[in-house]
Amino acid sequence: MLRIAGLDITDDAILALVTRLRRADHDEQADTIVGALMSLQTEVALTPPDQLVILTVLDEPPAGLDELRAVLQEHVGRVRDGLV
């Protein structure tokens, strides 16, 4: 399990996210997540560009990633509106 955007993401959901990122040629973001797992980190910090990339691959999120999509959408919206 890994925390992304403050949410506990299951191993199956992480695999689904990394797979989607790789299929969309977003290897940098996939490598960030895989690197965190390999170094036994418990949390991944996402940059604003990382958040946008992840949102693009979660347009129709699989089970376990719908809450991540909602949290990222809310945060990106706040940044866009100058609230953060």
C-alpha positions as CSV (number, residue, x, y, z in Angstrom):
1,M,0.0,0.0,0.0
2,L,1.2,3.5,-0.8
3,R,-0.2,6.9,0.0
4,I,-0.8,9.2,-2.9
5,A,-2.4,12.6,-2.4
6,G,-3.1,11.7,1.2
7,L,-5.0,8.5,0.2
8,D,-4.1,4.9,0.9
9,I,-3.9,3.2,-2.5
10,T,-4.0,-0.6,-2.7
11,D,-1.3,-2.5,-4.6
12,D,-3.8,-3.5,-7.3
13,A,-4.8,0.1,-7.8
14,I,-1.2,1.2,-7.9
15,L,-0.5,-1.4,-10.6
16,A,-3.5,-0.2,-12.6
17,L,-2.2,3.4,-12.3
18,V,1.3,2.6,-13.3
19,T,0.1,0.5,-16.3
20,R,-2.1,3.4,-17.5
21,L,0.8,5.9,-17.1
22,R,3.1,3.6,-19.1
23,R,0.6,3.0,-21.9
24,A,0.1,6.8,-22.2
25,D,3.9,7.3,-22.4
26,H,4.1,9.0,-19.0
27,D,7.1,7.0,-17.9
28,E,8.4,9.7,-15.6
29,Q,5.4,9.7,-13.4
30,A,5.2,5.8,-13.5
31,D,8.9,5.7,-12.5
32,T,8.2,8.1,-9.6
33,I,5.6,5.7,-8.2
34,V,7.6,2.6,-8.9
35,G,10.7,4.2,-7.3
36,A,8.7,5.0,-4.2
37,L,7.6,1.3,-3.9
38,M,11.1,0.0,-4.6
39,S,12.6,2.3,-1.9
40,L,9.9,1.2,0.6
41,Q,8.5,4.8,0.9
42,T,5.0,5.0,2.3
43,E,4.0,8.1,0.5
44,V,4.5,9.7,-2.9
45,A,4.6,13.5,-3.3
46,L,3.2,14.7,-6.6
47,T,4.1,17.9,-8.3
48,P,1.3,19.9,-10.0
49,P,2.4,18.6,-13.4
50,D,2.4,15.0,-12.0
51,Q,-1.2,15.6,-10.8
52,L,-2.3,16.8,-14.2
53,V,-0.7,13.8,-16.0
54,I,-2.3,11.4,-13.5
55,L,-5.7,13.0,-14.1
56,T,-5.4,12.5,-17.8
57,V,-5.0,8.7,-17.4
58,L,-7.9,8.6,-14.9
59,D,-10.6,10.0,-17.1
60,E,-12.5,6.7,-16.5
61,P,-10.8,5.4,-13.3
62,P,-10.8,1.8,-12.4
63,A,-12.0,0.6,-9.0
64,G,-9.8,1.9,-6.3
65,L,-8.7,5.0,-8.2
66,D,-11.9,7.0,-8.4
67,E,-11.3,8.7,-5.0
68,L,-7.7,9.6,-6.1
69,R,-9.2,11.2,-9.3
70,A,-11.7,13.2,-7.2
71,V,-9.0,14.5,-4.8
72,L,-6.6,15.4,-7.6
73,Q,-9.4,17.2,-9.5
74,E,-10.3,19.2,-6.4
75,H,-6.6,20.2,-5.7
76,V,-5.9,21.1,-9.4
77,G,-9.0,23.3,-9.4
78,R,-7.9,25.1,-6.2
79,V,-4.5,25.7,-7.7
80,R,-6.0,27.0,-10.9
81,D,-8.3,29.3,-9.0
82,G,-5.5,30.7,-6.9
83,L,-6.8,29.2,-3.7
84,V,-3.7,27.2,-2.8
